[in-house]
Amino acid sequence: MQDLGSRIRQLRKERKLTLAQLAGERLTKGMLSLIENGKAQPSMESLHYIAQQLQVDVSALLGEEIESLKELMLEVEEMRVQLNDHPDDKVRAQIIIDKINPIVDKLQTDRYEHIRLKEIYLISLTLINNKLDEHALYDVMNWYEGVHAYGRLLSCYNFLCWYAFERKDYEKALDMLKQGEKRIEPYWFILDDISRISLFYNLTVMYYAVNDVKNGLLYKEKMLQIAEKKKIYYRMDDFYRLLFIQAICDHEFEVSKQYFKKVQLITELAEDNEKAFYYLFCKVHYISVVEKNYEQVLIILNEEIYSQRDASSQETKDLFLMEEAIALYHLEKYEQALAICEGIKAPNYLKHPVDLAIFYRFVAYRALMYKQLGDIESAKRDILYAEKSVESFASTYYTDFIRQTYKEIMT
């Protein structure tokens, strides 16, 4: 495949032009020589000028390069989607970097495909190095704004948010989204609905993370207004699971029942195995926390979940094992409950304070199991760990239980 410089040189010679003649008054012979030898990349303005001098369309210079770029875009976009599902896959991230690296210094700042490749490159580097080059990403955001790709501009703010969120810097994560919301405001009327819904969903999650329930409810309503008006159900299963758990946090058990029904309805429509497992978790959790029907919890686990164990990840299984252990504790089957607890660890994906509090509530229950079996030392170890872990968390149903259990065991 010919590169850009080779095509320019070939066309120049076909037209019997010298370097000086092609360079004209807008370029120097030295710069044109560098371009032809692939040692410099012309700006789009210079490229248009060269095409004009050669009496060809710009596409004649970029034709093969554009096709090659499209092929690369499709390839890395597919890998990027897979990377979203497996963010710890550093092998795939390195493959993306290796594919883009040969052209990364040639990427233009006024062409969407080039900017998108640069963004994917930076995100992949972040996953490999566990460190984000914020200045470089802000450059990408400025370029997106320049080509009117406002949805992608907002997606960069979402990435900044989740980068901070992964590090449990909830205030900064929220601030990134607020910056994005403010910056996108002049273009709001031309922003696509999916981007708007994603922004409002993420803002709802982050406001709840910093225990700003008032603003969390505000953005919840904004998201629902768009979804209901436009009949869009994107992320609605995640959204209603969030509201379901938040209602339990606030001790609003009747409200949690309404949201649970929403989760059930959307899951039935989706016919998706992953969504079905998380719906079943909501179901078991609701019956345990709200209805306190622990026998029914065990029946559902055996009939609806454990028969499908192979369809879920170990981390998903652990969610149900925690619920089983808690149910057995309430049925006074302490040894059986404690045996189930062996090997259960906090899943890597848990980052939100509420999700973490749910796990540490399980640890508090494990402390109670040890207490019932007379192992006070292990009971104190577990409850100290749980209480310390939620020390900075707001008061919710889950943290209240942990703190109450701490007083019970430590006094």
NUPA-824171 format. One record per residue (C-alpha): x, y, z. Coordinates in steps of 0.2 Angstrom, whole numbers. Example, Ala and Ser with C-alpha at 12.3 -4.5 7.8 and 13.67 -1.06 7.14 Angstrom:
2
ATOM     c1     c2     c3
ATOM     62    -22     39
ATOM     68     -5     36
***
This chain:
411
ATOM     c1     c2     c3
ATOM      0      0      0
ATOM      7     17     -5
ATOM      8     30      9
ATOM      3     48      7
ATOM     20     55      4
ATOM     23     42    -10
ATOM      7     46    -19
ATOM     11     65    -18
ATOM     29     61    -25
ATOM     22     50    -39
ATOM      8     62    -44
ATOM     21     77    -44
ATOM     33     67    -56
ATOM     19     62    -67
ATOM     15     80    -69
ATOM     33     84    -71
ATOM     34     96    -57
ATOM     49    100    -46
ATOM     48    101    -27
ATOM     49    120    -29
ATOM     35    121    -41
ATOM     23    110    -31
ATOM     28    119    -15
ATOM     23    136    -23
ATOM     22    150    -11
ATOM     13    141      3
ATOM     26    127      7
ATOM     45    126      8
ATOM     54    113     -3
ATOM     61    106     13
ATOM     44    103     21
ATOM     37     96      5
ATOM     52     84      4
ATOM     49     78     22
ATOM     31     75     18
ATOM     35     65      2
ATOM     48     55     12
ATOM     35     51     26
ATOM     44     61     39
ATOM     31     74     41
ATOM     12     74     41
ATOM      4     89     32
ATOM    -11     98     40
ATOM    -28     97     31
ATOM    -25    115     25
ATOM     -8    110     17
ATOM    -16     94     10
ATOM    -29    104      1
ATOM    -16    115     -6
ATOM     -5    101    -12
ATOM    -21     93    -20
ATOM    -25    110    -28
ATOM     -7    111    -35
ATOM     -8     93    -42
ATOM    -26     97    -49
ATOM    -33     82    -40
ATOM    -46     79    -27
ATOM    -40     77     -9
ATOM    -47     59     -9
ATOM    -35     55    -23
ATOM    -21     58    -11
ATOM    -30     49      4
ATOM    -40     36     -5
ATOM    -30     20      1
ATOM    -26     28     17
ATOM    -45     32     21
ATOM    -49     14     17
ATOM    -35      7     28
ATOM    -41     19     42
ATOM    -59     13     40
ATOM    -53     -5     42
ATOM    -42     -1     57
ATOM    -57      9     65
ATOM    -69     -6     63
ATOM    -56    -18     70
ATOM    -51     -8     85
ATOM    -70     -2     88
ATOM    -74    -21     90
ATOM    -60    -24    102
ATOM    -65     -8    112
ATOM    -82    -15    114
ATOM    -75    -32    121
ATOM    -63    -22    132
ATOM    -79    -13    139
ATOM    -85    -30    145
ATOM    -68    -36    151
ATOM    -59    -20    158
ATOM    -45    -30    166
ATOM    -40    -38    149
ATOM    -23    -30    147
ATOM    -19    -42    133
ATOM    -33    -35    122
ATOM    -28    -17    127
ATOM    -10    -20    122
ATOM    -16    -27    105
ATOM    -26    -11    102
ATOM    -11      0    106
ATOM      1    -10     95
ATOM    -12     -8     80
ATOM    -13     11     82
ATOM      4     15     88
ATOM     12     15     70
ATOM      0     30     65
ATOM     -3     38     81
ATOM      9     53     77
ATOM      0     55     60
ATOM    -17     57     67
ATOM    -26     73     62
ATOM    -35     84     74
ATOM    -49     89     63
ATOM    -55     72     57
ATOM    -67     61     67
ATOM    -60     44     63
ATOM    -42     50     68
ATOM    -49     58     84
ATOM    -58     42     89
ATOM    -43     31     86
ATOM    -33     43     97
ATOM    -46     42    111
ATOM    -46     23    110
ATOM    -27     23    111
ATOM    -27     34    126
ATOM    -40     23    135
ATOM    -31      7    131
ATOM    -15     15    138
ATOM    -24     20    154
ATOM    -29      2    156
ATOM    -11     -4    153
ATOM     -2      8    164
ATOM    -16     11    177
ATOM    -13     30    174
ATOM    -23     42    164
ATOM    -15     56    154
ATOM    -29     69    157
ATOM    -21     83    147
ATOM    -21     71    132
ATOM    -39     66    134
ATOM    -44     85    136
ATOM    -35     88    119
ATOM    -46     74    112
ATOM    -61     82    119
ATOM    -57     99    111
ATOM    -55     90     95
ATOM    -72     82     96
ATOM    -80     99    100
ATOM    -71    105     84
ATOM    -79     92     73
ATOM    -96     94     82
ATOM    -95     76     89
ATOM   -104     81    105
ATOM   -109     63    110
ATOM    -91     58    110
ATOM    -86     73    119
ATOM    -98     68    133
ATOM    -92     50    133
ATOM    -74     57    137
ATOM    -81     65    153
ATOM    -90     49    157
ATOM    -73     40    156
ATOM    -65     53    167
ATOM    -79     50    179
ATOM    -77     32    180
ATOM    -58     33    181
ATOM    -60     43    197
ATOM    -75     31    203
ATOM    -64     16    201
ATOM    -52     24    213
ATOM    -67     28    225
ATOM    -64     47    223
ATOM    -83     50    222
ATOM    -82     69    223
ATOM    -71     70    208
ATOM    -81     58    198
ATOM    -96     68    201
ATOM    -87     84    197
ATOM    -81     77    180
ATOM    -99     74    175
ATOM   -105     91    181
ATOM    -91     98    170
ATOM    -97     88    155
ATOM   -115     94    158
ATOM   -110    112    158
ATOM    -99    111    143
ATOM   -112    102    133
ATOM   -126    114    138
ATOM   -124    125    122
ATOM   -126    110    111
ATOM   -140    101    121
ATOM   -153    103    108
ATOM   -143     93     95
ATOM   -137     80    107
ATOM   -144     62    104
ATOM   -156     55    117
ATOM   -145     40    122
ATOM   -131     52    127
ATOM   -143     62    137
ATOM   -149     47    146
ATOM   -132     41    149
ATOM   -127     57    157
ATOM   -142     58    168
ATOM   -140     40    173
ATOM   -122     43    178
ATOM   -126     59    187
ATOM   -140     49    197
ATOM   -127     36    202
ATOM   -114     48    207
ATOM   -125     59    217
ATOM   -131     44    227
ATOM   -113     39    229
ATOM   -110     56    238
ATOM   -126     54    247
ATOM   -134     69    239
ATOM   -151     61    238
ATOM   -160     77    233
ATOM   -150     79    217
ATOM   -150     60    214
ATOM   -169     61    213
ATOM   -169     76    202
ATOM   -158     68    189
ATOM   -169     52    191
ATOM   -184     62    185
ATOM   -174     70    171
ATOM   -169     53    165
ATOM   -187     46    166
ATOM   -194     60    157
ATOM   -183     57    142
ATOM   -186     38    142
ATOM   -205     39    144
ATOM   -207     53    131
ATOM   -196     45    118
ATOM   -200     27    123
ATOM   -182     23    125
ATOM   -177      9    137
ATOM   -158     10    136
ATOM   -150      6    153
ATOM   -167      6    162
ATOM   -164    -11    170
ATOM   -148     -4    178
ATOM   -158     12    183
ATOM   -172      3    191
ATOM   -160     -9    200
ATOM   -151      6    207
ATOM   -168     14    213
ATOM   -173     -2    220
ATOM   -157     -3    231
ATOM   -158     15    235
ATOM   -175     14    242
ATOM   -170      0    253
ATOM   -155     11    259
ATOM   -168     24    264
ATOM   -179     11    273
ATOM   -193     15    260
ATOM   -198     -3    258
ATOM   -214      0    249
ATOM   -206     10    237
ATOM   -193     -3    234
ATOM   -207    -15    230
ATOM   -213     -4    216
ATOM   -195     -3    208
ATOM   -193    -21    210
ATOM   -208    -24    199
ATOM   -201    -12    186
ATOM   -185    -23    186
ATOM   -195    -38    184
ATOM   -205    -31    169
ATOM   -189    -25    160
ATOM   -180    -41    163
ATOM   -195    -51    156
ATOM   -194    -40    140
ATOM   -175    -41    138
ATOM   -174    -60    138
ATOM   -155    -58    143
ATOM   -146    -70    154
ATOM   -135    -58    163
ATOM   -150    -46    167
ATOM   -160    -61    173
ATOM   -147    -66    186
ATOM   -147    -48    193
ATOM   -166    -48    193
ATOM   -165    -64    203
ATOM   -153    -56    215
ATOM   -165    -41    218
ATOM   -179    -54    220
ATOM   -170    -64    233
ATOM   -163    -48    242
ATOM   -181    -41    243
ATOM   -188    -57    250
ATOM   -174    -57    263
ATOM   -173    -39    268
ATOM   -191    -33    266
ATOM   -202    -49    268
ATOM   -190    -58    279
ATOM   -196    -75    272
ATOM   -179    -84    274
ATOM   -187   -101    269
ATOM   -193    -94    253
ATOM   -175    -87    250
ATOM   -168   -104    250
ATOM   -182   -111    239
ATOM   -179    -98    226
ATOM   -160   -101    227
ATOM   -162   -120    224
ATOM   -176   -119    211
ATOM   -172   -104    201
ATOM   -153   -100    203
ATOM   -142   -114    208
ATOM   -150   -125    194
ATOM   -142   -112    182
ATOM   -125   -110    191
ATOM   -115   -113    175
ATOM   -123    -98    167
ATOM   -115    -86    179
ATOM    -98    -80    184
ATOM    -91    -84    201
ATOM    -93    -66    207
ATOM   -112    -67    203
ATOM   -113    -84    212
ATOM   -105    -76    227
ATOM   -120    -63    228
ATOM   -132    -78    230
ATOM   -121    -87    242
ATOM   -121    -72    253
ATOM   -140    -71    253
ATOM   -140    -90    257
ATOM   -129    -88    272
ATOM   -139    -74    279
ATOM   -155    -84    277
ATOM   -147    -99    286
ATOM   -141    -87    300
ATOM   -159    -81    303
ATOM   -165    -99    302
ATOM   -152   -103    316
ATOM   -142   -114    305
ATOM   -126   -106    310
ATOM   -113   -119    306
ATOM   -121   -122    289
ATOM   -121   -103    286
ATOM   -103   -101    291
ATOM    -98   -115    280
ATOM   -105   -106    265
ATOM    -95    -90    269
ATOM    -79    -99    265
ATOM    -70    -91    250
ATOM    -83    -77    248
ATOM    -73    -61    244
ATOM    -78    -43    239
ATOM    -80    -44    220
ATOM    -68    -33    210
ATOM    -82    -23    202
ATOM    -89    -16    218
ATOM    -84      2    219
ATOM   -101     11    223
ATOM   -103     15    242
ATOM   -120      6    242
ATOM   -113    -10    234
ATOM    -99    -10    246
ATOM   -110     -8    260
ATOM   -121    -23    255
ATOM   -105    -33    255
ATOM    -99    -27    272
ATOM   -117    -31    279
ATOM   -113    -49    274
ATOM    -96    -48    284
ATOM   -106    -41    299
ATOM   -118    -56    297
ATOM   -103    -68    297
ATOM    -97    -59    313
ATOM   -114    -64    321
ATOM   -112    -82    315
ATOM    -95    -83    324
ATOM   -102    -75    339
ATOM   -117    -88    340
ATOM   -104   -102    338
ATOM    -93    -95    352
ATOM    -79    -89    342
ATOM    -78    -71    349
ATOM    -61    -67    342
ATOM    -66    -70    324
ATOM    -82    -61    327
ATOM    -73    -45    333
ATOM    -61    -47    318
ATOM    -75    -47    305
ATOM    -85    -33    313
ATOM    -70    -22    315
ATOM    -66    -24    297
ATOM    -84    -21    292
ATOM    -87     -6    303
ATOM    -70      2    298
ATOM    -74     -1    279
ATOM    -90      9    280
ATOM    -83     22    292
ATOM    -85     36    279
ATOM   -101     30    272
ATOM   -118     39    275
ATOM   -131     31    286
ATOM   -142     19    276
ATOM   -151      3    280
ATOM   -135     -7    277
ATOM   -122      4    286
ATOM   -135      6    301
ATOM   -135    -13    302
ATOM   -116    -14    302
ATOM   -114     -1    316
ATOM   -128     -9    326
ATOM   -119    -26    325
ATOM   -103    -18    330
ATOM   -110    -11    346
ATOM   -118    -28    349
ATOM   -102    -38    347
ATOM    -90    -25    354
ATOM    -99    -21    370
***
